[in-house]
């Protein structure tokens, strides 16, 4: 886990980013915490991938498969 550098956002939606867990071909993963204290994984998808409908469909399936409660998108994708 790496500390946040201040180059990216400190919050995404209702989640305060805690650190950076890792990076892959499609984006970054952060542990995040909601105001009530729930810890979640927040995946920030690269804009080039988020623009493609097929990628969004696969990502939505991935979210369901791993049991993620909510997906937030800065691209306005549901």
PDB file of N, CA, C and O in Angstrom:
ATOM      1  N   UNK A   1       0.844  -1.167   0.000  1.00  0.00           N
ATOM      2  CA  UNK A   1       0.000   0.000   0.000  1.00  0.00           C
ATOM      3  C   UNK A   1       0.894   1.237   0.000  1.00  0.00           C
ATOM      4  O   UNK A   1       1.893   1.297   0.717  1.00  0.00           O
ATOM      5  N   UNK A   2       0.518   2.221  -0.817  1.00  0.00           N
ATOM      6  CA  UNK A   2       1.289   3.463  -0.916  1.00  0.00           C
ATOM      7  C   UNK A   2       0.465   4.635  -0.392  1.00  0.00           C
ATOM      8  O   UNK A   2      -0.757   4.653  -0.535  1.00  0.00           O
ATOM      9  N   UNK A   3       1.125   5.598   0.204  1.00  0.00           N
ATOM     10  CA  UNK A   3       0.443   6.806   0.665  1.00  0.00           C
ATOM     11  C   UNK A   3      -0.037   7.616  -0.529  1.00  0.00           C
ATOM     12  O   UNK A   3       0.555   7.562  -1.606  1.00  0.00           O
ATOM     13  N   UNK A   4      -1.122   8.370  -0.328  1.00  0.00           N
ATOM     14  CA  UNK A   4      -1.590   9.288  -1.367  1.00  0.00           C
ATOM     15  C   UNK A   4      -0.593  10.426  -1.507  1.00  0.00           C
ATOM     16  O   UNK A   4      -0.025  10.888  -0.518  1.00  0.00           O
ATOM     17  N   UNK A   5      -0.383  10.873  -2.731  1.00  0.00           N
ATOM     18  CA  UNK A   5       0.619  11.909  -2.980  1.00  0.00           C
ATOM     19  C   UNK A   5       0.042  13.302  -3.074  1.00  0.00           C
ATOM     20  O   UNK A   5       0.800  14.272  -3.089  1.00  0.00           O
ATOM     21  N   UNK A   6      -1.252  13.439  -3.136  1.00  0.00           N
ATOM     22  CA  UNK A   6      -1.856  14.758  -3.301  1.00  0.00           C
ATOM     23  C   UNK A   6      -2.086  15.109  -4.762  1.00  0.00           C
ATOM     24  O   UNK A   6      -2.679  16.144  -5.065  1.00  0.00           O
ATOM     25  N   UNK A   7      -1.618  14.250  -5.677  1.00  0.00           N
ATOM     26  CA  UNK A   7      -1.822  14.497  -7.106  1.00  0.00           C
ATOM     27  C   UNK A   7      -3.242  14.159  -7.541  1.00  0.00           C
ATOM     28  O   UNK A   7      -3.763  14.763  -8.479  1.00  0.00           O
ATOM     29  N   UNK A   8      -3.865  13.211  -6.877  1.00  0.00           N
ATOM     30  CA  UNK A   8      -5.220  12.797  -7.230  1.00  0.00           C
ATOM     31  C   UNK A   8      -6.216  13.312  -6.210  1.00  0.00           C
ATOM     32  O   UNK A   8      -5.857  14.059  -5.300  1.00  0.00           O
ATOM     33  N   UNK A   9      -7.471  12.908  -6.366  1.00  0.00           N
ATOM     34  CA  UNK A   9      -8.504  13.372  -5.419  1.00  0.00           C
ATOM     35  C   UNK A   9      -8.339  12.726  -4.050  1.00  0.00           C
ATOM     36  O   UNK A   9      -7.812  11.619  -3.938  1.00  0.00           O
ATOM     37  N   UNK A  10      -8.786  13.410  -3.024  1.00  0.00           N
ATOM     38  CA  UNK A  10      -8.781  12.870  -1.661  1.00  0.00           C
ATOM     39  C   UNK A  10     -10.086  12.138  -1.378  1.00  0.00           C
ATOM     40  O   UNK A  10     -10.156  11.309  -0.471  1.00  0.00           O
ATOM     41  N   UNK A  11     -11.132  12.451  -2.167  1.00  0.00           N
ATOM     42  CA  UNK A  11     -12.450  11.833  -2.024  1.00  0.00           C
ATOM     43  C   UNK A  11     -12.985  11.481  -3.399  1.00  0.00           C
ATOM     44  O   UNK A  11     -12.718  12.170  -4.384  1.00  0.00           O
ATOM     45  N   UNK A  12     -13.742  10.399  -3.448  1.00  0.00           N
ATOM     46  CA  UNK A  12     -14.508  10.051  -4.640  1.00  0.00           C
ATOM     47  C   UNK A  12     -15.893   9.690  -4.141  1.00  0.00           C
ATOM     48  O   UNK A  12     -16.067   8.727  -3.394  1.00  0.00           O
ATOM     49  N   UNK A  13     -16.877  10.472  -4.561  1.00  0.00           N
ATOM     50  CA  UNK A  13     -18.231  10.273  -4.050  1.00  0.00           C
ATOM     51  C   UNK A  13     -18.219  10.401  -2.542  1.00  0.00           C
ATOM     52  O   UNK A  13     -17.612  11.328  -2.006  1.00  0.00           O
ATOM     53  N   UNK A  14     -18.882   9.482  -1.843  1.00  0.00           N
ATOM     54  CA  UNK A  14     -18.934   9.577  -0.381  1.00  0.00           C
ATOM     55  C   UNK A  14     -17.718   8.962   0.314  1.00  0.00           C
ATOM     56  O   UNK A  14     -17.697   8.867   1.541  1.00  0.00           O
ATOM     57  N   UNK A  15     -16.702   8.541  -0.456  1.00  0.00           N
ATOM     58  CA  UNK A  15     -15.576   7.827   0.129  1.00  0.00           C
ATOM     59  C   UNK A  15     -14.312   8.677   0.195  1.00  0.00           C
ATOM     60  O   UNK A  15     -13.909   9.293  -0.791  1.00  0.00           O
ATOM     61  N   UNK A  16     -13.691   8.700   1.380  1.00  0.00           N
ATOM     62  CA  UNK A  16     -12.389   9.343   1.572  1.00  0.00           C
ATOM     63  C   UNK A  16     -11.335   8.303   1.248  1.00  0.00           C
ATOM     64  O   UNK A  16     -11.320   7.221   1.836  1.00  0.00           O
ATOM     65  N   UNK A  17     -10.447   8.630   0.307  1.00  0.00           N
ATOM     66  CA  UNK A  17      -9.403   7.686  -0.073  1.00  0.00           C
ATOM     67  C   UNK A  17      -8.336   7.655   1.003  1.00  0.00           C
ATOM     68  O   UNK A  17      -7.929   8.695   1.521  1.00  0.00           O
ATOM     69  N   UNK A  18      -7.887   6.449   1.336  1.00  0.00           N
ATOM     70  CA  UNK A  18      -6.934   6.258   2.428  1.00  0.00           C
ATOM     71  C   UNK A  18      -5.514   6.104   1.900  1.00  0.00           C
ATOM     72  O   UNK A  18      -4.576   6.656   2.475  1.00  0.00           O
ATOM     73  N   UNK A  19      -5.352   5.372   0.827  1.00  0.00           N
ATOM     74  CA  UNK A  19      -4.034   5.071   0.266  1.00  0.00           C
ATOM     75  C   UNK A  19      -4.232   4.584  -1.161  1.00  0.00           C
ATOM     76  O   UNK A  19      -5.334   4.650  -1.704  1.00  0.00           O
ATOM     77  N   UNK A  20      -3.166   4.101  -1.755  1.00  0.00           N
ATOM     78  CA  UNK A  20      -3.254   3.473  -3.074  1.00  0.00           C
ATOM     79  C   UNK A  20      -2.825   2.028  -2.921  1.00  0.00           C
ATOM     80  O   UNK A  20      -1.705   1.740  -2.499  1.00  0.00           O
ATOM     81  N   UNK A  21      -3.737   1.112  -3.272  1.00  0.00           N
ATOM     82  CA  UNK A  21      -3.425  -0.313  -3.166  1.00  0.00           C
ATOM     83  C   UNK A  21      -2.626  -0.796  -4.353  1.00  0.00           C
ATOM     84  O   UNK A  21      -1.696  -1.590  -4.207  1.00  0.00           O
ATOM     85  N   UNK A  22      -2.988  -0.317  -5.530  1.00  0.00           N
ATOM     86  CA  UNK A  22      -2.289  -0.784  -6.712  1.00  0.00           C
ATOM     87  C   UNK A  22      -2.838  -0.163  -7.978  1.00  0.00           C
ATOM     88  O   UNK A  22      -3.825   0.572  -7.963  1.00  0.00           O
ATOM     89  N   UNK A  23      -2.170  -0.480  -9.074  1.00  0.00           N
ATOM     90  CA  UNK A  23      -2.563   0.025 -10.381  1.00  0.00           C
ATOM     91  C   UNK A  23      -2.481  -1.119 -11.375  1.00  0.00           C
ATOM     92  O   UNK A  23      -1.612  -1.986 -11.282  1.00  0.00           O
ATOM     93  N   UNK A  24      -3.391  -1.107 -12.317  1.00  0.00           N
ATOM     94  CA  UNK A  24      -3.392  -2.127 -13.351  1.00  0.00           C
ATOM     95  C   UNK A  24      -3.641  -1.489 -14.703  1.00  0.00           C
ATOM     96  O   UNK A  24      -3.573  -0.270 -14.856  1.00  0.00           O
ATOM     97  N   UNK A  25      -3.926  -2.321 -15.664  1.00  0.00           N
ATOM     98  CA  UNK A  25      -4.135  -1.840 -17.017  1.00  0.00           C
ATOM     99  C   UNK A  25      -5.368  -0.982 -17.197  1.00  0.00           C
ATOM    100  O   UNK A  25      -5.458  -0.216 -18.156  1.00  0.00           O
ATOM    101  N   UNK A  26      -6.324  -1.101 -16.280  1.00  0.00           N
ATOM    102  CA  UNK A  26      -7.558  -0.327 -16.440  1.00  0.00           C
ATOM    103  C   UNK A  26      -7.715   0.805 -15.441  1.00  0.00           C
ATOM    104  O   UNK A  26      -8.626   1.621 -15.589  1.00  0.00           O
ATOM    105  N   UNK A  27      -6.865   0.885 -14.433  1.00  0.00           N
ATOM    106  CA  UNK A  27      -7.006   1.985 -13.481  1.00  0.00           C
ATOM    107  C   UNK A  27      -6.281   1.753 -12.174  1.00  0.00           C
ATOM    108  O   UNK A  27      -5.365   0.936 -12.083  1.00  0.00           O
ATOM    109  N   UNK A  28      -6.715   2.495 -11.156  1.00  0.00           N
ATOM    110  CA  UNK A  28      -6.122   2.468  -9.821  1.00  0.00           C
ATOM    111  C   UNK A  28      -7.131   1.923  -8.816  1.00  0.00           C
ATOM    112  O   UNK A  28      -8.340   2.076  -8.994  1.00  0.00           O
ATOM    113  N   UNK A  29      -6.628   1.286  -7.761  1.00  0.00           N
ATOM    114  CA  UNK A  29      -7.491   0.801  -6.692  1.00  0.00           C
ATOM    115  C   UNK A  29      -7.027   1.420  -5.380  1.00  0.00           C
ATOM    116  O   UNK A  29      -5.841   1.417  -5.052  1.00  0.00           O
ATOM    117  N   UNK A  30      -8.001   1.952  -4.637  1.00  0.00           N
ATOM    118  CA  UNK A  30      -7.741   2.590  -3.351  1.00  0.00           C
ATOM    119  C   UNK A  30      -8.629   1.976  -2.281  1.00  0.00           C
ATOM    120  O   UNK A  30      -9.766   1.609  -2.575  1.00  0.00           O
ATOM    121  N   UNK A  31      -8.143   1.850  -1.038  1.00  0.00           N
ATOM    122  CA  UNK A  31      -9.083   1.613   0.044  1.00  0.00           C
ATOM    123  C   UNK A  31      -9.741   2.948   0.351  1.00  0.00           C
ATOM    124  O   UNK A  31      -9.077   3.983   0.373  1.00  0.00           O
ATOM    125  N   UNK A  32     -11.034   2.924   0.585  1.00  0.00           N
ATOM    126  CA  UNK A  32     -11.764   4.149   0.902  1.00  0.00           C
ATOM    127  C   UNK A  32     -12.622   3.933   2.124  1.00  0.00           C
ATOM    128  O   UNK A  32     -12.911   2.795   2.492  1.00  0.00           O
ATOM    129  N   UNK A  33     -13.035   5.021   2.759  1.00  0.00           N
ATOM    130  CA  UNK A  33     -13.868   4.924   3.955  1.00  0.00           C
ATOM    131  C   UNK A  33     -15.013   5.917   3.849  1.00  0.00           C
ATOM    132  O   UNK A  33     -14.810   7.086   3.521  1.00  0.00           O
ATOM    133  N   UNK A  34     -16.213   5.438   4.129  1.00  0.00           N
ATOM    134  CA  UNK A  34     -17.384   6.309   4.134  1.00  0.00           C
ATOM    135  C   UNK A  34     -17.424   7.084   5.446  1.00  0.00           C
ATOM    136  O   UNK A  34     -16.713   6.745   6.393  1.00  0.00           O
ATOM    137  N   UNK A  35     -18.256   8.125   5.502  1.00  0.00           N
ATOM    138  CA  UNK A  35     -18.373   8.903   6.734  1.00  0.00           C
ATOM    139  C   UNK A  35     -18.828   8.051   7.923  1.00  0.00           C
ATOM    140  O   UNK A  35     -18.363   8.278   9.040  1.00  0.00           O
ATOM    141  N   UNK A  36     -19.737   7.065   7.713  1.00  0.00           N
ATOM    142  CA  UNK A  36     -20.081   6.200   8.844  1.00  0.00           C
ATOM    143  C   UNK A  36     -18.968   5.221   9.234  1.00  0.00           C
ATOM    144  O   UNK A  36     -19.075   4.548  10.260  1.00  0.00           O
ATOM    145  N   UNK A  37     -17.901   5.132   8.429  1.00  0.00           N
ATOM    146  CA  UNK A  37     -16.771   4.283   8.791  1.00  0.00           C
ATOM    147  C   UNK A  37     -16.669   2.969   8.043  1.00  0.00           C
ATOM    148  O   UNK A  37     -15.843   2.128   8.397  1.00  0.00           O
ATOM    149  N   UNK A  38     -17.481   2.770   7.025  1.00  0.00           N
ATOM    150  CA  UNK A  38     -17.402   1.530   6.238  1.00  0.00           C
ATOM    151  C   UNK A  38     -16.200   1.602   5.307  1.00  0.00           C
ATOM    152  O   UNK A  38     -16.025   2.591   4.595  1.00  0.00           O
ATOM    153  N   UNK A  39     -15.370   0.560   5.308  1.00  0.00           N
ATOM    154  CA  UNK A  39     -14.196   0.501   4.439  1.00  0.00           C
ATOM    155  C   UNK A  39     -14.558  -0.277   3.173  1.00  0.00           C
ATOM    156  O   UNK A  39     -15.149  -1.354   3.241  1.00  0.00           O
ATOM    157  N   UNK A  40     -14.196   0.282   2.027  1.00  0.00           N
ATOM    158  CA  UNK A  40     -14.500  -0.321   0.726  1.00  0.00           C
ATOM    159  C   UNK A  40     -13.283  -0.211  -0.182  1.00  0.00           C
ATOM    160  O   UNK A  40     -12.333   0.511   0.121  1.00  0.00           O
ATOM    161  N   UNK A  41     -13.321  -0.929  -1.291  1.00  0.00           N
ATOM    162  CA  UNK A  41     -12.325  -0.767  -2.343  1.00  0.00           C
ATOM    163  C   UNK A  41     -12.927   0.160  -3.397  1.00  0.00           C
ATOM    164  O   UNK A  41     -14.053  -0.053  -3.846  1.00  0.00           O
ATOM    165  N   UNK A  42     -12.183   1.177  -3.784  1.00  0.00           N
ATOM    166  CA  UNK A  42     -12.630   2.134  -4.793  1.00  0.00           C
ATOM    167  C   UNK A  42     -11.719   1.988  -6.003  1.00  0.00           C
ATOM    168  O   UNK A  42     -10.517   2.239  -5.917  1.00  0.00           O
ATOM    169  N   UNK A  43     -12.293   1.584  -7.127  1.00  0.00           N
ATOM    170  CA  UNK A  43     -11.513   1.437  -8.353  1.00  0.00           C
ATOM    171  C   UNK A  43     -11.782   2.651  -9.235  1.00  0.00           C
ATOM    172  O   UNK A  43     -12.930   2.958  -9.556  1.00  0.00           O
ATOM    173  N   UNK A  44     -10.717   3.331  -9.620  1.00  0.00           N
ATOM    174  CA  UNK A  44     -10.805   4.495 -10.494  1.00  0.00           C
ATOM    175  C   UNK A  44     -10.378   4.037 -11.889  1.00  0.00           C
ATOM    176  O   UNK A  44      -9.210   3.726 -12.126  1.00  0.00           O
ATOM    177  N   UNK A  45     -11.336   4.003 -12.796  1.00  0.00           N
ATOM    178  CA  UNK A  45     -11.103   3.489 -14.142  1.00  0.00           C
ATOM    179  C   UNK A  45     -10.548   4.597 -15.028  1.00  0.00           C
ATOM    180  O   UNK A  45     -10.997   5.741 -14.964  1.00  0.00           O
ATOM    181  N   UNK A  46      -9.566   4.243 -15.855  1.00  0.00           N
ATOM    182  CA  UNK A  46      -9.007   5.204 -16.808  1.00  0.00           C
ATOM    183  C   UNK A  46     -10.095   5.630 -17.796  1.00  0.00           C
ATOM    184  O   UNK A  46     -10.890   4.809 -18.253  1.00  0.00           O
ATOM    185  N   UNK A  47     -10.117   6.922 -18.115  1.00  0.00           N
ATOM    186  CA  UNK A  47     -11.152   7.483 -18.983  1.00  0.00           C
ATOM    187  C   UNK A  47     -11.233   6.777 -20.325  1.00  0.00           C
ATOM    188  O   UNK A  47     -12.325   6.608 -20.868  1.00  0.00           O
ATOM    189  N   UNK A  48     -10.103   6.364 -20.865  1.00  0.00           N
ATOM    190  CA  UNK A  48     -10.110   5.706 -22.179  1.00  0.00           C
ATOM    191  C   UNK A  48     -10.913   4.415 -22.158  1.00  0.00           C
ATOM    192  O   UNK A  48     -11.501   4.041 -23.173  1.00  0.00           O
ATOM    193  N   UNK A  49     -10.947   3.728 -21.021  1.00  0.00           N
ATOM    194  CA  UNK A  49     -11.721   2.494 -20.908  1.00  0.00           C
ATOM    195  C   UNK A  49     -13.182   2.798 -20.580  1.00  0.00           C
ATOM    196  O   UNK A  49     -14.083   2.140 -21.101  1.00  0.00           O
ATOM    197  N   UNK A  50     -13.421   3.780 -19.729  1.00  0.00           N
ATOM    198  CA  UNK A  50     -14.774   4.100 -19.289  1.00  0.00           C
ATOM    199  C   UNK A  50     -15.662   4.570 -20.431  1.00  0.00           C
ATOM    200  O   UNK A  50     -16.886   4.537 -20.305  1.00  0.00           O
ATOM    201  N   UNK A  51     -15.084   5.003 -21.527  1.00  0.00           N
ATOM    202  CA  UNK A  51     -15.861   5.487 -22.664  1.00  0.00           C
ATOM    203  C   UNK A  51     -16.478   4.354 -23.480  1.00  0.00           C
ATOM    204  O   UNK A  51     -17.354   4.601 -24.310  1.00  0.00           O
ATOM    205  N   UNK A  52     -16.037   3.119 -23.259  1.00  0.00           N
ATOM    206  CA  UNK A  52     -16.487   1.988 -24.076  1.00  0.00           C
ATOM    207  C   UNK A  52     -17.586   1.200 -23.367  1.00  0.00           C
ATOM    208  O   UNK A  52     -17.404   0.734 -22.242  1.00  0.00           O
ATOM    209  N   UNK A  53     -18.720   1.059 -24.034  1.00  0.00           N
ATOM    210  CA  UNK A  53     -19.875   0.376 -23.450  1.00  0.00           C
ATOM    211  C   UNK A  53     -19.544  -1.065 -23.059  1.00  0.00           C
ATOM    212  O   UNK A  53     -19.972  -1.524 -22.000  1.00  0.00           O
ATOM    213  N   UNK A  54     -18.793  -1.782 -23.890  1.00  0.00           N
ATOM    214  CA  UNK A  54     -18.459  -3.172 -23.576  1.00  0.00           C
ATOM    215  C   UNK A  54     -17.607  -3.255 -22.308  1.00  0.00           C
ATOM    216  O   UNK A  54     -17.803  -4.154 -21.491  1.00  0.00           O
ATOM    217  N   UNK A  55     -16.670  -2.332 -22.138  1.00  0.00           N
ATOM    218  CA  UNK A  55     -15.867  -2.313 -20.914  1.00  0.00           C
ATOM    219  C   UNK A  55     -16.774  -2.085 -19.703  1.00  0.00           C
ATOM    220  O   UNK A  55     -16.632  -2.761 -18.684  1.00  0.00           O
ATOM    221  N   UNK A  56     -17.705  -1.135 -19.813  1.00  0.00           N
ATOM    222  CA  UNK A  56     -18.605  -0.844 -18.690  1.00  0.00           C
ATOM    223  C   UNK A  56     -19.446  -2.073 -18.343  1.00  0.00           C
ATOM    224  O   UNK A  56     -19.686  -2.338 -17.165  1.00  0.00           O
ATOM    225  N   UNK A  57     -19.899  -2.828 -19.349  1.00  0.00           N
ATOM    226  CA  UNK A  57     -20.668  -4.051 -19.087  1.00  0.00           C
ATOM    227  C   UNK A  57     -19.802  -5.081 -18.348  1.00  0.00           C
ATOM    228  O   UNK A  57     -20.252  -5.680 -17.371  1.00  0.00           O
ATOM    229  N   UNK A  58     -18.567  -5.285 -18.810  1.00  0.00           N
ATOM    230  CA  UNK A  58     -17.670  -6.243 -18.147  1.00  0.00           C
ATOM    231  C   UNK A  58     -17.358  -5.797 -16.722  1.00  0.00           C
ATOM    232  O   UNK A  58     -17.312  -6.616 -15.804  1.00  0.00           O
ATOM    233  N   UNK A  59     -17.145  -4.496 -16.543  1.00  0.00           N
ATOM    234  CA  UNK A  59     -16.836  -3.971 -15.217  1.00  0.00           C
ATOM    235  C   UNK A  59     -18.025  -4.160 -14.282  1.00  0.00           C
ATOM    236  O   UNK A  59     -17.839  -4.522 -13.120  1.00  0.00           O
ATOM    237  N   UNK A  60     -19.224  -3.925 -14.759  1.00  0.00           N
ATOM    238  CA  UNK A  60     -20.428  -4.130 -13.943  1.00  0.00           C
ATOM    239  C   UNK A  60     -20.532  -5.592 -13.516  1.00  0.00           C
ATOM    240  O   UNK A  60     -20.901  -5.869 -12.375  1.00  0.00           O
ATOM    241  N   UNK A  61     -20.215  -6.535 -14.409  1.00  0.00           N
ATOM    242  CA  UNK A  61     -20.216  -7.959 -14.047  1.00  0.00           C
ATOM    243  C   UNK A  61     -19.156  -8.242 -12.989  1.00  0.00           C
ATOM    244  O   UNK A  61     -19.396  -8.997 -12.047  1.00  0.00           O
ATOM    245  N   UNK A  62     -17.985  -7.633 -13.147  1.00  0.00           N
ATOM    246  CA  UNK A  62     -16.903  -7.814 -12.159  1.00  0.00           C
ATOM    247  C   UNK A  62     -17.362  -7.339 -10.791  1.00  0.00           C
ATOM    248  O   UNK A  62     -17.106  -7.996  -9.782  1.00  0.00           O
ATOM    249  N   UNK A  63     -18.031  -6.212 -10.758  1.00  0.00           N
ATOM    250  CA  UNK A  63     -18.516  -5.657  -9.492  1.00  0.00           C
ATOM    251  C   UNK A  63     -19.487  -6.630  -8.840  1.00  0.00           C
ATOM    252  O   UNK A  63     -19.396  -6.886  -7.639  1.00  0.00           O
ATOM    253  N   UNK A  64     -20.412  -7.172  -9.617  1.00  0.00           N
ATOM    254  CA  UNK A  64     -21.372  -8.132  -9.065  1.00  0.00           C
ATOM    255  C   UNK A  64     -20.671  -9.401  -8.596  1.00  0.00           C
ATOM    256  O   UNK A  64     -21.030  -9.961  -7.561  1.00  0.00           O
ATOM    257  N   UNK A  65     -19.689  -9.851  -9.340  1.00  0.00           N
ATOM    258  CA  UNK A  65     -18.974 -11.086  -8.997  1.00  0.00           C
ATOM    259  C   UNK A  65     -18.217 -10.982  -7.685  1.00  0.00           C
ATOM    260  O   UNK A  65     -18.143 -11.962  -6.943  1.00  0.00           O
ATOM    261  N   UNK A  66     -17.659  -9.831  -7.383  1.00  0.00           N
ATOM    262  CA  UNK A  66     -16.881  -9.695  -6.152  1.00  0.00           C
ATOM    263  C   UNK A  66     -17.702  -9.140  -5.001  1.00  0.00           C
ATOM    264  O   UNK A  66     -17.183  -8.971  -3.897  1.00  0.00           O
ATOM    265  N   UNK A  67     -18.971  -8.855  -5.241  1.00  0.00           N
ATOM    266  CA  UNK A  67     -19.854  -8.426  -4.167  1.00  0.00           C
ATOM    267  C   UNK A  67     -19.653  -6.990  -3.723  1.00  0.00           C
ATOM    268  O   UNK A  67     -19.895  -6.667  -2.560  1.00  0.00           O
ATOM    269  N   UNK A  68     -19.217  -6.123  -4.621  1.00  0.00           N
ATOM    270  CA  UNK A  68     -19.040  -4.715  -4.273  1.00  0.00           C
ATOM    271  C   UNK A  68     -20.409  -4.065  -4.129  1.00  0.00           C
ATOM    272  O   UNK A  68     -21.294  -4.291  -4.955  1.00  0.00           O
ATOM    273  N   UNK A  69     -20.588  -3.269  -3.100  1.00  0.00           N
ATOM    274  CA  UNK A  69     -21.890  -2.686  -2.822  1.00  0.00           C
ATOM    275  C   UNK A  69     -22.245  -1.542  -3.757  1.00  0.00           C
ATOM    276  O   UNK A  69     -23.416  -1.367  -4.093  1.00  0.00           O
ATOM    277  N   UNK A  70     -21.266  -0.764  -4.182  1.00  0.00           N
ATOM    278  CA  UNK A  70     -21.576   0.399  -5.015  1.00  0.00           C
ATOM    279  C   UNK A  70     -20.430   0.687  -5.956  1.00  0.00           C
ATOM    280  O   UNK A  70     -19.270   0.474  -5.605  1.00  0.00           O
ATOM    281  N   UNK A  71     -20.733   1.163  -7.133  1.00  0.00           N
ATOM    282  CA  UNK A  71     -19.722   1.592  -8.098  1.00  0.00           C
ATOM    283  C   UNK A  71     -19.954   3.068  -8.336  1.00  0.00           C
ATOM    284  O   UNK A  71     -21.068   3.498  -8.634  1.00  0.00           O
ATOM    285  N   UNK A  72     -18.901   3.828  -8.203  1.00  0.00           N
ATOM    286  CA  UNK A  72     -18.982   5.261  -8.457  1.00  0.00           C
ATOM    287  C   UNK A  72     -18.213   5.560  -9.715  1.00  0.00           C
ATOM    288  O   UNK A  72     -17.181   4.940  -9.974  1.00  0.00           O
ATOM    289  N   UNK A  73     -18.694   6.495 -10.499  1.00  0.00           N
ATOM    290  CA  UNK A  73     -18.010   6.804 -11.730  1.00  0.00           C
ATOM    291  C   UNK A  73     -17.969   8.298 -11.945  1.00  0.00           C
ATOM    292  O   UNK A  73     -18.989   8.984 -11.881  1.00  0.00           O
ATOM    293  N   UNK A  74     -16.772   8.788 -12.202  1.00  0.00           N
ATOM    294  CA  UNK A  74     -16.641  10.203 -12.517  1.00  0.00           C
ATOM    295  C   UNK A  74     -17.079  10.467 -13.952  1.00  0.00           C
ATOM    296  O   UNK A  74     -17.170  11.622 -14.370  1.00  0.00           O
ATOM    297  N   UNK A  75     -17.352   9.397 -14.716  1.00  0.00           N
ATOM    298  CA  UNK A  75     -17.777   9.538 -16.105  1.00  0.00           C
ATOM    299  C   UNK A  75     -19.288   9.582 -16.232  1.00  0.00           C
ATOM    300  O   UNK A  75     -19.798   9.700 -17.346  1.00  0.00           O
ATOM    301  N   UNK A  76     -20.013   9.492 -15.146  1.00  0.00           N
ATOM    302  CA  UNK A  76     -21.467   9.536 -15.190  1.00  0.00           C
ATOM    303  C   UNK A  76     -22.107   8.232 -15.603  1.00  0.00           C
ATOM    304  O   UNK A  76     -23.277   8.217 -15.988  1.00  0.00           O
ATOM    305  N   UNK A  77     -21.368   7.131 -15.532  1.00  0.00           N
ATOM    306  CA  UNK A  77     -21.913   5.827 -15.902  1.00  0.00           C
ATOM    307  C   UNK A  77     -22.617   5.230 -14.692  1.00  0.00           C
ATOM    308  O   UNK A  77     -22.085   5.271 -13.582  1.00  0.00           O
ATOM    309  N   UNK A  78     -23.798   4.680 -14.892  1.00  0.00           N
ATOM    310  CA  UNK A  78     -24.524   4.082 -13.742  1.00  0.00           C
ATOM    311  C   UNK A  78     -23.854   2.825 -13.229  1.00  0.00           C
ATOM    312  O   UNK A  78     -24.338   2.212 -12.277  1.00  0.00           O
TER     313      UNK A  78
END
